[in-house]
Amino acid sequence: MKKVLVLSDSHGDVDAMERAVARERPDLILHLGDLCRDFDELQRRLPITQAMQNVCGNCDGFTEVPDQRVLLVEGKRILMMHGHRYEVKLGYSRAMWAAREAEADILLCGHTHIALDRDLMGLHLMNPGSCRGSRGTYGVIELGEGEPLFRIEENRAGV
């Protein structure tokens, strides 16, 4: 069983991401953009052995970090993106088409700051929302034998 922590839209709140990591103790951390420098700082704070991947978002300016990646985790193809290039604030259909073209089983995107977790015609869509602040959220995926388990969690300080 592999536990994946999905973070997005941290916007400077590295402490919130660190809380989620401490709470969940994941095998893999995925950051869906906004901000890449937060991802870099989190990477500095964690053990060098922690597996992490990120993509850039609309607030990241010029960066060599790609705006999407396809990962294979425990036999599942995951398309991770921020979502701004697919206008996810207007709906997820364009991002879903990209996921279908990538033959993904799971689509991860952020940008809206609103958590969403849905199974849509054989494609699982997760937007972890924004992990920033006192009302922040993040996503967790557990992959292994059997069907993947998905959940959205609140990321309150001190909880």
C-alpha positions in Angstrom: 0.0 0.0 0.0 1.4 3.4 -1.0 0.0 6.6 0.6 0.1 9.7 -1.6 -0.4 13.2 -0.2 -1.8 15.7 -2.7 -1.2 19.4 -2.0 -2.0 22.5 -4.0 -2.2 26.3 -3.9 0.0 26.7 -0.8 0.6 30.4 -1.6 3.4 30.8 0.9 2.1 28.6 3.7 4.8 26.0 3.9 3.9 25.3 7.6 0.5 24.1 6.4 2.1 21.6 4.0 4.5 20.4 6.7 1.6 19.8 9.1 -0.1 17.6 6.5 3.1 15.7 5.9 3.5 15.1 9.7 -0.2 14.1 10.0 -0.3 11.7 7.1 3.3 10.4 6.8 3.0 9.7 3.1 5.2 7.6 0.8 4.9 10.2 -2.0 4.1 14.0 -1.9 2.6 15.7 -5.0 2.3 19.4 -5.2 0.0 20.8 -7.9 1.5 24.3 -8.2 1.2 27.8 -6.7 3.9 28.0 -5.5 7.0 26.1 -6.7 9.1 27.9 -4.1 6.9 26.5 -1.4 7.6 23.0 -2.8 11.3 23.7 -2.8 11.2 24.9 0.9 9.2 21.9 1.9 11.8 19.7 0.2 14.5 21.4 2.2 12.6 20.7 5.5 12.0 17.0 4.9 14.4 14.0 4.9 16.3 13.7 1.6 14.7 10.3 1.1 11.1 11.7 0.8 9.7 11.1 -2.6 8.2 14.3 -4.1 7.0 15.7 -7.4 5.5 19.0 -8.5 4.1 21.0 -11.4 4.0 24.7 -11.8 0.9 26.9 -11.5 -0.3 30.2 -12.8 1.4 32.2 -10.0 4.8 30.6 -10.5 6.1 32.9 -13.3 9.0 31.6 -15.4 10.2 28.2 -14.2 11.6 25.1 -15.7 9.1 23.0 -13.7 6.6 21.4 -16.2 3.0 22.4 -16.0 1.9 18.7 -16.0 3.4 15.3 -15.4 2.2 11.7 -15.9 3.3 9.3 -13.1 2.8 5.6 -12.8 2.2 4.7 -9.1 1.2 1.2 -8.0 0.0 0.5 -11.6 -2.2 3.6 -11.8 -1.5 6.4 -14.3 -1.8 9.8 -12.7 -2.0 13.0 -14.6 -1.0 15.9 -12.3 -1.5 19.5 -13.4 -2.4 22.8 -11.9 -5.4 23.2 -14.2 -5.1 26.9 -15.2 -4.2 26.0 -18.8 -7.4 23.9 -19.0 -9.6 26.7 -17.4 -10.8 24.4 -14.6 -12.4 27.4 -12.9 -15.0 27.1 -15.7 -15.3 23.3 -15.4 -13.2 20.2 -15.6 -14.2 18.9 -19.1 -11.0 20.2 -20.9 -8.8 18.7 -18.1 -10.7 15.5 -18.3 -10.0 15.3 -22.1 -6.3 15.8 -21.4 -6.5 12.9 -18.9 -8.2 10.6 -21.3 -5.6 11.5 -24.0 -2.9 10.6 -21.4 -4.7 7.4 -20.7 -4.8 8.4 -17.0 -6.7 6.6 -14.3 -6.5 9.6 -12.0 -6.6 13.3 -12.7 -5.1 15.6 -10.1 -5.5 19.4 -10.4 -5.8 22.5 -8.3 -6.2 26.2 -9.2 -9.8 26.6 -7.9 -9.0 26.4 -4.2 -12.2 24.3 -3.9 -11.7 20.6 -2.9 -13.4 18.0 -5.1 -13.2 14.2 -5.2 -15.3 12.4 -7.9 -15.3 9.3 -10.0 -16.3 10.3 -13.5 -16.9 7.5 -16.0 -13.9 5.5 -15.0 -11.6 8.5 -14.4 -11.1 9.6 -10.8 -10.8 13.4 -10.4 -9.3 14.9 -7.3 -8.8 18.6 -6.6 -7.3 18.9 -3.1 -8.3 22.5 -2.7 -5.9 25.0 -1.2 -3.8 23.7 1.7 -3.2 27.3 2.8 -4.6 28.9 6.0 -6.9 27.8 8.8 -9.5 26.4 6.4 -7.0 24.6 4.2 -7.5 21.1 2.7 -5.4 18.4 1.1 -6.0 15.1 -0.6 -4.8 11.6 0.3 -4.8 8.6 -2.1 -4.0 5.1 -0.9 -2.9 2.8 -3.8 -2.1 -0.9 -3.7 -4.1 -4.1 -4.0 -7.8 -3.5 -4.7 -9.4 -0.2 -5.5 -7.7 3.1 -4.7 -9.0 5.0 -1.6 -9.4 8.7 -1.9 -10.2 11.3 0.8 -10.1 15.1 1.3 -8.9 16.3 4.8 -9.0 19.6 6.6 -5.6 20.9 7.5 -6.3 22.8 10.7 -3.4 23.8 13.0 -3.2 21.9 16.2 -5.6 19.1 15.1 
